[in-house]
Amino acid sequence: MIKPIVKDVLFLGQKSVPAVKADLSLAKDLQDTLAANRERCVGMAANMIGVKKRAIIVSMGLISVVMFNPVITKKDGPYEAEEGCLSLTGVRKTTRYEAITLEYTDVEWKRQRRTFTGWTAQIIQHEVDHLEGILI
């Protein structure tokens, strides 16, 4: 289901709680809402649609990947970036890393460990920040 985008910075500033297997239906809401906002959005955290659970979706070209309980375990190559956010107005500067290693649970509830680089790594870092209550 397509959900409205939360713009309340007090809500968005709260840490998300771990997702559990019963939260798998959240994947469909993230997919639908990202697809509805595709022209102006490349990733989304569950709190952006009003759910304070540790879940994100990241557009990776032709596919979008939902990740539950993502944790960045390694960061390499810091750089300064300017980012916008569907929940906020304007763009802001932030520090990101060129390469990250991420552990997460996929939609089949299997644990994954992958390294991401470039644009995809930047999107993931932005969305993981959302889960921590960090806004750019």
C-alpha positions in Angstrom: 0.0 0.0 0.0 1.2 3.5 -0.8 1.8 5.4 2.5 2.0 9.1 3.1 5.5 10.5 3.7 6.2 11.6 7.3 7.7 15.1 7.6 7.5 15.4 11.4 11.1 15.8 12.5 10.3 14.9 16.1 9.0 11.5 15.0 11.8 11.1 12.4 14.4 12.0 15.1 13.5 8.9 17.2 15.5 5.7 16.9 13.7 2.8 15.2 13.3 -0.6 17.0 14.4 -3.9 15.5 12.2 -5.5 12.9 10.9 -9.0 13.5 9.7 -11.7 11.0 6.1 -10.5 11.6 7.1 -7.2 10.0 7.7 -8.8 6.6 4.5 -7.1 5.2 6.3 -3.8 5.7 8.4 -4.7 2.6 5.3 -4.3 0.3 4.5 -0.9 1.8 8.1 0.3 1.3 8.1 -1.1 -2.3 4.7 0.5 -3.2 5.6 3.9 -1.6 9.0 4.1 -3.2 7.5 3.2 -6.6 5.0 6.0 -6.2 7.8 8.5 -5.5 10.4 7.1 -7.9 10.8 10.4 -9.8 12.1 12.1 -6.7 13.3 9.3 -4.3 15.9 6.5 -4.5 15.6 5.0 -1.0 13.3 5.0 2.0 13.4 4.1 5.7 10.3 2.6 7.4 10.0 5.7 9.7 9.4 7.8 6.6 6.1 6.0 6.2 5.3 6.1 9.9 6.7 2.8 11.1 9.4 2.9 13.7 11.0 -0.4 12.6 14.5 -1.0 11.3 13.7 -1.5 7.7 14.9 0.3 4.5 14.4 0.0 0.8 17.1 1.0 -1.7 16.7 1.5 -5.5 19.5 -0.3 -7.3 18.7 0.5 -10.9 16.1 -1.9 -12.2 15.4 -3.5 -8.8 14.7 -2.2 -5.3 16.0 -4.2 -2.3 14.3 -4.3 1.1 16.7 -4.7 4.0 15.6 -5.5 7.6 17.8 -4.6 10.6 20.7 -3.2 8.5 24.0 -2.6 10.3 27.0 -1.0 8.7 30.1 -2.9 9.9 32.8 -1.2 7.9 33.3 2.2 6.2 36.1 3.3 3.8 36.8 6.5 1.9 35.0 9.4 3.5 33.8 12.3 1.3 31.5 15.2 1.6 28.1 14.9 -0.2 25.0 17.0 -0.6 21.7 15.2 -0.1 18.0 15.9 -0.2 15.3 13.9 1.5 11.6 13.3 0.8 10.9 14.1 4.4 12.8 17.4 4.5 13.0 20.6 2.4 16.2 21.5 0.6 19.6 19.8 0.5 22.2 19.5 3.2 25.9 18.6 3.4 26.9 15.4 5.1 29.9 13.0 5.3 29.5 9.7 3.5 31.8 6.8 2.7 32.7 5.4 -0.8 32.5 1.8 0.4 30.5 0.1 3.2 30.0 -3.4 4.4 26.5 -4.1 5.4 24.8 -6.9 7.3 21.0 -7.2 7.0 18.2 -9.6 6.8 16.5 -10.1 3.4 12.8 -10.6 2.6 13.3 -14.3 3.0 14.5 -13.6 6.5 18.0 -14.8 5.7 21.0 -12.9 7.0 23.2 -11.3 4.3 26.6 -9.6 4.3 27.5 -7.4 1.3 29.8 -4.6 0.3 28.3 -1.7 -1.5 30.1 1.2 -3.2 29.4 4.6 -4.8 25.8 5.8 -5.2 24.2 2.7 -3.7 26.5 2.9 -0.6 25.5 6.6 -0.2 21.7 5.8 -0.4 22.1 3.0 2.2 24.0 5.3 4.6 21.3 7.9 4.3 18.6 5.4 5.1 20.5 3.7 8.0 20.9 7.2 9.5 17.1 7.5 9.4 16.8 4.4 11.5 19.1 6.0 14.1 17.0 9.2 14.2 19.7 11.1 12.3 18.4 13.6 9.7 20.8 15.2 7.3 
